[in-house]
Amino acid sequence: MRAISQDTYGTTEVLQEVVVPRPVPGPSQILVAVRAAGVNPTDWKHRTGGLFLDRLPLVLGWDVSGVVEAVGYGVTVFKPGDEVFGMLPYPYGVGSHAEYVTGPARAFAHKPAEIDHVQAGALPLAALTAYQAIVDTAQVGPGQRVLIHAAAGGVGHLAVQIAKARGAYVIGTASAPKHELVRSLGADEVIDYRTTDFAEVVQDVDMVLDPMSGDIRSRSLDVLRPGGTLVSLLAPADPDEQAKAAARGVRVETLLVEADHAGMNAIASLAASGALRPHIEAVFPLAEASKAHTLGETDRTTGKIVLTVTGPPAGA
């Protein structure tokens, strides 16, 4: 099968299309013929060698949408021919930027008929991150106030929709050109972070989703009401931030996304109902993965970038 692999860490030039053996599903695994696979910031960060994986050669990719080609021993929830989408176990289950991939059956859910493979391939990692932050960690409910930083980004634009589906009042930060999109996703307020200090105009929120950390995280603590929760997606809070949070009576949590069958089913339900739709910034064929990385690394994209894989129907 074709795959995008790297033998060393570095720039996008290390990404090469190679031919490798097609994997075989083990117990409790499924083999998926990949139709689309999202590209996330963690992909280009791992490409340069800066995160969790230290093995080479390396095939990147955690998002996947495709068709079940075969099932391993003990799998009962899927059959060959089923359309599925999911996130391979993060970080060590990597490998979806290929024509086929294996993964635990319960890392997947049935793909809703209401979305195509490109949309489904864009969702898993970013939507699970948002869902696990908003629902599992902060337990956001109706009427609560939620502040989402980088609300037009990959995680942020899905978090806006998930928080709205929970009945929350949503405030997002984004640059002015992206305000129309963020409002269209359901945000009740949008703040231009380039011209306005959010800490001066926002107060008494129940939850903050922070994908940036640093000064943003420290100032976000000031807008939380007692009992509120700040969920960070990057480095853990430092001792000063932890002390500040304790003094204000708020929680600071650092979240690392996990493969999650129940979470994927919840995301599938939201997508099927129309409450959750990814914004697709760009689509590239698998062979142009390096272009996808280059675009993503500009840090100016909106929503998600997706790779597509063409191939024969399942079973062919």
CORVENCOR-V569796 format. One record per residue. N is the residue number from 1. RES is the residue in one small letter. PHI is phi in radians with two decimals (NA if undefined). Layout:
((N:RES:PHI) (N:RES:PHI))
//
This chain:
((1:m:NA) (2:r:-1.46) (3:a:-2.63) (4:i:-1.76) (5:s:-2.23) (6:q:-2.39) (7:d:-1.74) (8:t:-2.62) (9:y:-1.61) (10:g:2.77) (11:t:-1.28) (12:t:-1.08) (13:e:-1.17) (14:v:-1.34) (15:l:-1.40) (16:q:-2.31) (17:e:-1.39) (18:v:-2.30) (19:v:-1.95) (20:v:-2.30) (21:p:-1.09) (22:r:-1.24) (23:p:-1.25) (24:v:-2.05) (25:p:-1.23) (26:g:-1.58) (27:p:-0.94) (28:s:1.16) (29:q:-1.95) (30:i:-2.16) (31:l:-1.76) (32:v:-1.99) (33:a:-1.39) (34:v:-1.26) (35:r:-1.88) (36:a:-2.71) (37:a:-2.55) (38:g:-1.20) (39:v:-2.04) (40:n:-2.17) (41:p:-0.91) (42:t:-1.09) (43:d:-1.16) (44:w:-1.28) (45:k:-1.21) (46:h:-1.20) (47:r:-1.02) (48:t:-1.51) (49:g:1.56) (50:g:-1.66) (51:l:-2.19) (52:f:-1.52) (53:l:-1.66) (54:d:-2.17) (55:r:-1.96) (56:l:-2.36) (57:p:-1.17) (58:l:-2.31) (59:v:-1.81) (60:l:-1.48) (61:g:1.86) (62:w:-2.05) (63:d:-1.28) (64:v:-2.70) (65:s:-2.33) (66:g:-3.06) (67:v:-2.15) (68:v:-1.15) (69:e:-1.64) (70:a:-2.78) (71:v:-2.14) (72:g:-1.51) (73:y:-1.01) (74:g:1.59) (75:v:-1.41) (76:t:-2.09) (77:v:-1.56) (78:f:-2.37) (79:k:-2.26) (80:p:-0.93) (81:g:1.74) (82:d:-1.19) (83:e:-1.52) (84:v:-2.36) (85:f:-2.56) (86:g:3.14) (87:m:-2.02) (88:l:-1.09) (89:p:-0.93) (90:y:-1.63) (91:p:-1.72) (92:y:-1.49) (93:g:-1.59) (94:v:-0.99) (95:g:2.45) (96:s:-1.48) (97:h:-1.47) (98:a:-2.78) (99:e:-1.31) (100:y:-2.42) (101:v:-2.63) (102:t:-1.87) (103:g:-2.90) (104:p:-1.02) (105:a:-0.94) (106:r:-1.49) (107:a:-1.54) (108:f:-2.03) (109:a:-2.42) (110:h:-1.15) (111:k:-1.21) (112:p:-1.09) (113:a:-1.15) (114:e:-1.32) (115:i:-2.20) (116:d:-1.57) (117:h:-1.17) (118:v:-1.10) (119:q:-1.11) (120:a:-1.16) (121:g:-1.19) (122:a:-1.41) (123:l:-1.48) (124:p:-0.91) (125:l:-1.12) (126:a:-1.21) (127:a:-1.21) (128:l:-1.11) (129:t:-1.02) (130:a:-1.11) (131:y:-1.13) (132:q:-1.19) (133:a:-1.31) (134:i:-1.35) (135:v:-1.61) (136:d:-1.27) (137:t:-1.56) (138:a:-1.52) (139:q:0.90) (140:v:-1.12) (141:g:-2.29) (142:p:-0.97) (143:g:1.45) (144:q:-1.34) (145:r:-1.77) (146:v:-2.19) (147:l:-1.86) (148:i:-2.06) (149:h:-1.38) (150:a:0.90) (151:a:-1.23) (152:a:-1.76) (153:g:-1.39) (154:g:-1.00) (155:v:-1.34) (156:g:-1.04) (157:h:-1.23) (158:l:-1.40) (159:a:-1.10) (160:v:-0.98) (161:q:-1.21) (162:i:-1.17) (163:a:-1.10) (164:k:-1.11) (165:a:-1.11) (166:r:-1.50) (167:g:1.51) (168:a:-1.46) (169:y:-1.61) (170:v:-1.95) (171:i:-2.03) (172:g:-2.12) (173:t:-1.89) (174:a:-2.93) (175:s:-1.21) (176:a:-0.93) (177:p:-1.09) (178:k:-1.76) (179:h:-1.11) (180:e:-1.06) (181:l:-1.10) (182:v:-1.09) (183:r:-1.13) (184:s:-1.13) (185:l:-1.41) (186:g:2.09) (187:a:-1.10) (188:d:-1.45) (189:e:-2.42) (190:v:-2.30) (191:i:-1.97) (192:d:-1.42) (193:y:-1.17) (194:r:-1.38) (195:t:-2.06) (196:t:-2.28) (197:d:-1.44) (198:f:-0.99) (199:a:-1.18) (200:e:-1.60) (201:v:-2.10) (202:v:-2.04) (203:q:-2.67) (204:d:0.95) (205:v:-1.64) (206:d:-1.57) (207:m:-2.65) (208:v:-2.13) (209:l:-1.85) (210:d:-2.14) (211:p:-1.59) (212:m:-2.08) (213:s:1.14) (214:g:1.11) (215:d:-1.09) (216:i:-1.04) (217:r:-1.15) (218:s:-1.06) (219:r:-1.26) (220:s:-1.16) (221:l:-1.04) (222:d:-1.26) (223:v:-1.73) (224:l:-1.43) (225:r:-1.43) (226:p:-0.95) (227:g:1.58) (228:g:-1.34) (229:t:-2.31) (230:l:-1.89) (231:v:-1.90) (232:s:-1.72) (233:l:-1.84) (234:l:-2.11) (235:a:-1.17) (236:p:-1.04) (237:a:-1.08) (238:d:-1.41) (239:p:-0.99) (240:d:-1.13) (241:e:-1.18) (242:q:-1.10) (243:a:-1.14) (244:k:-1.09) (245:a:-1.09) (246:a:-1.08) (247:a:-1.14) (248:r:-1.57) (249:g:1.30) (250:v:-2.17) (251:r:-1.70) (252:v:-2.17) (253:e:-2.17) (254:t:-1.89) (255:l:-1.90) (256:l:-2.02) (257:v:-1.05) (258:e:-2.18) (259:a:-1.04) (260:d:-2.77) (261:h:-1.10) (262:a:-1.13) (263:g:-1.11) (264:m:-1.13) (265:n:-1.13) (266:a:-1.15) (267:i:-1.13) (268:a:-1.04) (269:s:-1.13) (270:l:-1.12) (271:a:-1.17) (272:a:-1.12) (273:s:-1.45) (274:g:1.57) (275:a:-1.38) (276:l:-2.41) (277:r:-2.40) (278:p:-1.35) (279:h:-1.56) (280:i:-1.72) (281:e:-1.30) (282:a:-2.83) (283:v:-2.22) (284:f:-2.22) (285:p:-1.18) (286:l:-0.87) (287:a:-1.10) (288:e:-1.83) (289:a:-0.99) (290:s:-1.09) (291:k:-1.17) (292:a:-1.10) (293:h:-1.12) (294:t:-1.04) (295:l:-1.12) (296:g:-1.07) (297:e:-1.25) (298:t:-1.18) (299:d:1.06) (300:r:-2.15) (301:t:-1.43) (302:t:-2.04) (303:g:1.28) (304:k:-2.12) (305:i:-1.96) (306:v:-2.31) (307:l:-1.72) (308:t:-2.01) (309:v:-2.19) (310:t:-1.75) (311:g:-2.96) (312:p:-1.24) (313:p:-1.02) (314:a:-0.94) (315:g:1.60) (316:a:-1.33))
//
